[in-house]
Amino acid sequence: MINCLDQLVEPYLALESLEVTEILLELCGASIDERVLPLLKQRLHEEETQIPVLEERGYIRLREKSEQLVAALIPLIATLETQNKGERN
C-alpha cells in the first residue's frame, strides 16, 4: 500500500504550492498519512471551486494546473481514507 501511496503523493506535491507542502511536512514529517486528510480535502474544494472562475477569466494554464491538482488529490484522498479505514478495523 505504501508504494501505491508514494506514487500518488509525488505528482500531487509537484503541483502543490510550497506553503501547503510546508504545512504537510509539519503535520506528517517525511511521510503523508491520514493526519493530512482535512487539509487535502480543503485544498480539493478550493481547487474545484477555482476552476470555473479561471475558465471564465481565460486563465488557461492556471485552470489546467488546478485540474491537474484535483486529478492528483482525488486518488490520494481516496487511498488515505481506505488506508485509514483499514487501520481502524
C-alpha positions as CSV (number, residue, x, y, z in Angstrom):
1,M,0.0,0.0,0.0
2,I,2.8,2.4,0.8
3,N,4.3,2.1,-2.8
4,C,0.9,3.0,-4.2
5,L,0.6,5.9,-1.9
6,D,4.1,7.1,-2.8
7,Q,3.1,7.1,-6.5
8,L,0.1,9.3,-5.7
9,V,2.0,11.7,-3.4
10,E,4.7,12.6,-5.9
11,P,2.6,14.1,-8.6
12,Y,0.4,15.9,-6.0
13,L,3.4,17.5,-4.3
14,A,4.9,18.5,-7.7
15,L,1.7,20.6,-8.3
16,E,1.1,21.9,-4.8
17,S,2.4,25.3,-3.5
18,L,5.4,25.4,-1.3
19,E,3.3,26.9,1.5
20,V,1.0,23.9,1.6
21,T,3.9,21.5,1.2
22,E,5.5,23.0,4.3
23,I,2.3,22.5,6.2
24,L,2.2,18.9,5.1
25,L,5.7,18.4,6.3
26,E,4.9,20.0,9.7
27,L,1.9,17.7,10.1
28,C,3.5,14.4,9.0
29,G,7.2,14.8,8.7
30,A,8.6,13.0,5.7
31,S,5.5,10.8,5.3
32,I,1.9,11.5,4.4
33,D,-0.8,9.8,6.3
34,E,-4.4,10.3,7.4
35,R,-3.5,13.4,9.5
36,V,-3.4,15.5,6.3
37,L,-6.9,14.4,5.1
38,P,-8.6,17.6,6.3
39,L,-6.0,19.8,4.6
40,L,-6.2,17.7,1.4
41,K,-10.0,17.9,1.3
42,Q,-9.9,21.6,1.9
43,R,-7.4,22.0,-1.0
44,L,-9.5,19.8,-3.2
45,H,-12.6,22.0,-2.5
46,E,-10.6,25.2,-3.1
47,E,-9.2,24.0,-6.4
48,E,-12.6,22.6,-7.6
49,T,-14.1,26.0,-6.8
50,Q,-11.4,27.9,-8.6
51,I,-11.6,26.0,-11.9
52,P,-14.7,27.7,-13.3
53,V,-13.5,31.1,-12.2
54,L,-10.2,30.6,-14.0
55,E,-12.0,29.3,-17.1
56,E,-14.3,32.3,-17.1
57,R,-11.4,34.7,-16.9
58,G,-9.5,32.9,-19.6
59,Y,-6.6,31.8,-17.4
60,I,-6.0,28.6,-19.3
61,R,-2.7,27.5,-17.8
62,L,-3.8,28.2,-14.2
63,R,-7.0,26.3,-14.9
64,E,-5.1,23.4,-16.3
65,K,-2.8,23.3,-13.2
66,S,-5.9,23.4,-10.9
67,E,-7.4,20.5,-12.9
68,Q,-4.2,18.5,-12.6
69,L,-4.1,19.2,-8.8
70,V,-7.7,18.0,-8.5
71,A,-6.8,14.9,-10.5
72,A,-3.9,14.2,-8.2
73,L,-5.8,14.9,-5.0
74,I,-8.8,12.7,-5.6
75,P,-6.9,9.3,-5.7
76,L,-4.6,10.5,-2.9
77,I,-7.5,11.3,-0.6
78,A,-9.3,8.0,-1.6
79,T,-6.1,6.0,-0.8
80,L,-5.5,7.7,2.5
81,E,-9.2,7.2,3.5
82,T,-9.0,3.5,2.6
83,Q,-5.7,3.1,4.4
84,N,-7.2,4.8,7.5
85,K,-10.3,2.6,7.5
86,G,-8.1,-0.5,7.2
87,E,-6.1,0.6,10.3
88,R,-9.2,1.2,12.3
89,N,-10.6,-2.3,11.6
